[in-house]
Amino acid sequence: MLSPLSADWLQTLPDLALALFSGLVAIRIVLVLIVPAGIDSRLYRLLRYITDVVVIPVRFVTPRIAPLFVVLVFALVWLFLARFLAVAITADTDLTPSLSLRGGPDTEKAAIVIRSDGTRRPPAGRRPS
């Protein structure tokens, strides 16, 4: 039997990773606006190194004439879109935690599990009464 934590990691880990990258790209956008171009501190280089994982693919598809600020904004939009799609896919494939209508947070005691398409079914291992 899977514990509640192991059942949720398929949705939670990608969402947390994308949220982390979204936050770091947002910080980099603010720093691009505030910090002059010549300053290159260790912390800023570390932030660039981490966020380049997302920025390099976005820069590949944007025109070369686009400034770094525009590329970063596009990267942030792509990250939010990826988060939305990740949640939609996990909800569609029934990987999201089931809704417990009674019995508290324990999903084993759930009377009905509501799927993302609105259909209802009994939880796994229970026969409908």
Phi and psi restraints in degrees (value plus and minus 20) as a CYANA .aco file:
   2 LEU   PHI    -103.5   -63.5
   2 LEU   PSI     119.2   159.2
   3 SER   PHI     -96.7   -56.7
   3 SER   PSI     140.9   180.9
   4 PRO   PHI     -78.0   -38.0
   4 PRO   PSI     -52.3   -12.3
   5 LEU   PHI     -89.3   -49.3
   5 LEU   PSI     -60.2   -20.2
   6 SER   PHI     -93.3   -53.3
   6 SER   PSI     -44.7    -4.7
   7 ALA   PHI     -96.7   -56.7
   7 ALA   PSI     -46.5    -6.5
   8 ASP   PHI    -110.5   -70.5
   8 ASP   PSI     -33.7     6.3
   9 TRP   PHI     -87.6   -47.6
   9 TRP   PSI     -45.0    -5.0
  10 LEU   PHI     -84.6   -44.6
  10 LEU   PSI     -47.7    -7.7
  11 GLN   PHI    -117.5   -77.5
  11 GLN   PSI     -57.4   -17.4
  12 THR   PHI     -93.7   -53.7
  12 THR   PSI     -63.8   -23.8
  13 LEU   PHI     -82.7   -42.7
  13 LEU   PSI     -69.9   -29.9
  14 PRO   PHI     -82.6   -42.6
  14 PRO   PSI     -56.5   -16.5
  15 ASP   PHI     -86.5   -46.5
  15 ASP   PSI     -61.6   -21.6
  16 LEU   PHI     -86.6   -46.6
  16 LEU   PSI     -60.0   -20.0
  17 ALA   PHI     -84.1   -44.1
  17 ALA   PSI     -64.0   -24.0
  18 LEU   PHI     -87.5   -47.5
  18 LEU   PSI     -55.2   -15.2
  19 ALA   PHI     -86.0   -46.0
  19 ALA   PSI     -59.6   -19.6
  20 LEU   PHI     -83.6   -43.6
  20 LEU   PSI     -67.3   -27.3
  21 PHE   PHI     -83.4   -43.4
  21 PHE   PSI     -57.0   -17.0
  22 SER   PHI     -82.2   -42.2
  22 SER   PSI     -64.3   -24.3
  23 GLY   PHI     -84.3   -44.3
  23 GLY   PSI     -62.1   -22.1
  24 LEU   PHI     -87.0   -47.0
  24 LEU   PSI     -58.0   -18.0
  25 VAL   PHI     -87.8   -47.8
  25 VAL   PSI     -57.5   -17.5
  26 ALA   PHI     -83.8   -43.8
  26 ALA   PSI     -60.5   -20.5
  27 ILE   PHI     -83.3   -43.3
  27 ILE   PSI     -61.1   -21.1
  28 ARG   PHI     -85.6   -45.6
  28 ARG   PSI     -55.0   -15.0
  29 ILE   PHI     -81.7   -41.7
  29 ILE   PSI     -65.4   -25.4
  30 VAL   PHI     -83.4   -43.4
  30 VAL   PSI     -61.7   -21.7
  31 LEU   PHI     -88.3   -48.3
  31 LEU   PSI     -53.3   -13.3
  32 VAL   PHI     -83.3   -43.3
  32 VAL   PSI     -55.4   -15.4
  33 LEU   PHI     -95.9   -55.9
  33 LEU   PSI     -51.3   -11.3
  34 ILE   PHI    -115.6   -75.6
  34 ILE   PSI     -67.2   -27.2
  35 VAL   PHI     -99.7   -59.7
  35 VAL   PSI     112.7   152.7
  36 PRO   PHI     -83.2   -43.2
  36 PRO   PSI     137.2   177.2
  37 ALA   PHI     -85.5   -45.5
  37 ALA   PSI     -48.4    -8.4
  38 GLY   PHI     -99.6   -59.6
  38 GLY   PSI     -38.4     1.6
  39 ILE   PHI     -99.3   -59.3
  39 ILE   PSI     112.0   152.0
  40 ASP   PHI    -160.4  -120.4
  40 ASP   PSI      58.9    98.9
  41 SER   PHI    -102.9   -62.9
  41 SER   PSI     148.5   188.5
  42 ARG   PHI     -84.9   -44.9
  42 ARG   PSI     -60.8   -20.8
  43 LEU   PHI     -85.1   -45.1
  43 LEU   PSI     -60.7   -20.7
  44 TYR   PHI     -87.8   -47.8
  44 TYR   PSI     -58.9   -18.9
  45 ARG   PHI     -84.4   -44.4
  45 ARG   PSI     -58.5   -18.5
  46 LEU   PHI     -84.2   -44.2
  46 LEU   PSI     -63.1   -23.1
  47 LEU   PHI     -82.7   -42.7
  47 LEU   PSI     -62.2   -22.2
  48 ARG   PHI     -82.9   -42.9
  48 ARG   PSI     -62.2   -22.2
  49 TYR   PHI     -82.3   -42.3
  49 TYR   PSI     -61.6   -21.6
  50 ILE   PHI     -92.0   -52.0
  50 ILE   PSI     -64.2   -24.2
  51 THR   PHI     -99.6   -59.6
  51 THR   PSI     -34.7     5.3
  52 ASP   PHI     -84.9   -44.9
  52 ASP   PSI     -39.1     0.9
  53 VAL   PHI     -79.5   -39.5
  53 VAL   PSI     -54.0   -14.0
  54 VAL   PHI    -115.1   -75.1
  54 VAL   PSI     -56.5   -16.5
  55 VAL   PHI     -93.3   -53.3
  55 VAL   PSI     -56.2   -16.2
  56 ILE   PHI     -82.4   -42.4
  56 ILE   PSI     -66.3   -26.3
  57 PRO   PHI     -84.0   -44.0
  57 PRO   PSI     -54.1   -14.1
  58 VAL   PHI     -89.4   -49.4
  58 VAL   PSI     -60.1   -20.1
  59 ARG   PHI     -84.6   -44.6
  59 ARG   PSI     -49.9    -9.9
  60 PHE   PHI     -83.7   -43.7
  60 PHE   PSI     -55.3   -15.3
  61 VAL   PHI    -117.2   -77.2
  61 VAL   PSI     -31.9     8.1
  62 THR   PHI    -109.6   -69.6
  62 THR   PSI     134.7   174.7
  63 PRO   PHI     -83.2   -43.2
  63 PRO   PSI     128.2   168.2
  64 ARG   PHI     -85.1   -45.1
  64 ARG   PSI     -42.2    -2.2
  65 ILE   PHI     -95.9   -55.9
  65 ILE   PSI     -36.1     3.9
  66 ALA   PHI     -88.1   -48.1
  66 ALA   PSI     111.5   151.5
  67 PRO   PHI     -90.9   -50.9
  67 PRO   PSI     146.4   186.4
  68 LEU   PHI     -79.0   -39.0
  68 LEU   PSI     -57.5   -17.5
  69 PHE   PHI     -78.4   -38.4
  69 PHE   PSI     -64.0   -24.0
  70 VAL   PHI     -86.1   -46.1
  70 VAL   PSI     -61.4   -21.4
  71 VAL   PHI     -82.6   -42.6
  71 VAL   PSI     -60.9   -20.9
  72 LEU   PHI     -86.5   -46.5
  72 LEU   PSI     -58.8   -18.8
  73 VAL   PHI     -84.4   -44.4
  73 VAL   PSI     -62.9   -22.9
  74 PHE   PHI     -82.2   -42.2
  74 PHE   PSI     -59.0   -19.0
  75 ALA   PHI     -82.5   -42.5
  75 ALA   PSI     -60.2   -20.2
  76 LEU   PHI     -85.8   -45.8
  76 LEU   PSI     -61.3   -21.3
  77 VAL   PHI     -83.6   -43.6
  77 VAL   PSI     -62.3   -22.3
  78 TRP   PHI     -83.9   -43.9
  78 TRP   PSI     -57.6   -17.6
  79 LEU   PHI     -86.0   -46.0
  79 LEU   PSI     -61.6   -21.6
  80 PHE   PHI     -85.0   -45.0
  80 PHE   PSI     -58.1   -18.1
  81 LEU   PHI     -85.2   -45.2
  81 LEU   PSI     -60.8   -20.8
  82 ALA   PHI     -83.8   -43.8
  82 ALA   PSI     -58.9   -18.9
  83 ARG   PHI     -83.5   -43.5
  83 ARG   PSI     -63.6   -23.6
  84 PHE   PHI     -81.4   -41.4
  84 PHE   PSI     -66.0   -26.0
  85 LEU   PHI     -85.8   -45.8
  85 LEU   PSI     -58.0   -18.0
  86 ALA   PHI     -83.6   -43.6
  86 ALA   PSI     -62.8   -22.8
  87 VAL   PHI     -87.7   -47.7
  87 VAL   PSI     -60.2   -20.2
  88 ALA   PHI     -85.4   -45.4
  88 ALA   PSI     -60.1   -20.1
  89 ILE   PHI     -88.3   -48.3
  89 ILE   PSI     -63.5   -23.5
  90 THR   PHI     -88.0   -48.0
  90 THR   PSI     -52.0   -12.0
  91 ALA   PHI     -91.8   -51.8
  91 ALA   PSI     -56.1   -16.1
  92 ASP   PHI     -92.6   -52.6
  92 ASP   PSI     -52.9   -12.9
  93 THR   PHI    -111.1   -71.1
  93 THR   PSI      -9.2    30.8
  94 ASP   PHI      44.2    84.2
  94 ASP   PSI      11.8    51.8
  95 LEU   PHI    -112.2   -72.2
  95 LEU   PSI     -24.8    15.2
  96 THR   PHI     -96.9   -56.9
  96 THR   PSI     135.9   175.9
  97 PRO   PHI     -81.5   -41.5
  97 PRO   PSI     122.3   162.3
  98 SER   PHI     -95.0   -55.0
  98 SER   PSI     135.6   175.6
  99 LEU   PHI    -107.9   -67.9
  99 LEU   PSI     103.3   143.3
 100 SER   PHI    -116.8   -76.8
 100 SER   PSI      97.6   137.6
 101 LEU   PHI    -108.0   -68.0
 101 LEU   PSI     -41.7    -1.7
 102 ARG   PHI    -172.5  -132.5
 102 ARG   PSI     139.2   179.2
 103 GLY   PHI      75.1   115.1
 103 GLY   PSI      -9.0    31.0
 104 GLY   PHI      55.2    95.2
 104 GLY   PSI    -172.3  -132.3
 105 PRO   PHI     -94.7   -54.7
 105 PRO   PSI     -27.5    12.5
 106 ASP   PHI     -96.0   -56.0
 106 ASP   PSI      89.5   129.5
 107 THR   PHI     -94.8   -54.8
 107 THR   PSI     -32.8     7.2
 108 GLU   PHI     -87.0   -47.0
 108 GLU   PSI     -45.9    -5.9
 109 LYS   PHI    -115.8   -75.8
 109 LYS   PSI     -10.2    29.8
 110 ALA   PHI     -86.1   -46.1
 110 ALA   PSI     116.6   156.6
 111 ALA   PHI     -99.3   -59.3
 111 ALA   PSI     -58.3   -18.3
 112 ILE   PHI    -163.1  -123.1
 112 ILE   PSI     122.1   162.1
 113 VAL   PHI    -130.2   -90.2
 113 VAL   PSI     105.0   145.0
 114 ILE   PHI    -117.9   -77.9
 114 ILE   PSI     101.6   141.6
 115 ARG   PHI    -101.6   -61.6
 115 ARG   PSI     150.2   190.2
 116 SER   PHI     -87.2   -47.2
 116 SER   PSI     -45.2    -5.2
 117 ASP   PHI    -106.7   -66.7
 117 ASP   PSI     -16.6    23.4
 118 GLY   PHI      74.7   114.7
 118 GLY   PSI     -27.7    12.3
 119 THR   PHI     -97.3   -57.3
 119 THR   PSI     133.0   173.0
 120 ARG   PHI    -134.6   -94.6
 120 ARG   PSI     125.6   165.6
 121 ARG   PHI    -168.3  -128.3
 121 ARG   PSI     135.8   175.8
 122 PRO   PHI     -91.6   -51.6
 122 PRO   PSI     134.1   174.1
 123 PRO   PHI     -83.9   -43.9
 123 PRO   PSI     140.8   180.8
 124 ALA   PHI     -79.2   -39.2
 124 ALA   PSI     115.3   155.3
 125 GLY   PHI      70.0   110.0
 125 GLY   PSI     -23.7    16.3
 126 ARG   PHI    -136.9   -96.9
 126 ARG   PSI     119.9   159.9
 127 ARG   PHI    -112.0   -72.0
 127 ARG   PSI     125.5   165.5
 128 PRO   PHI     -85.9   -45.9
 128 PRO   PSI     121.6   161.6
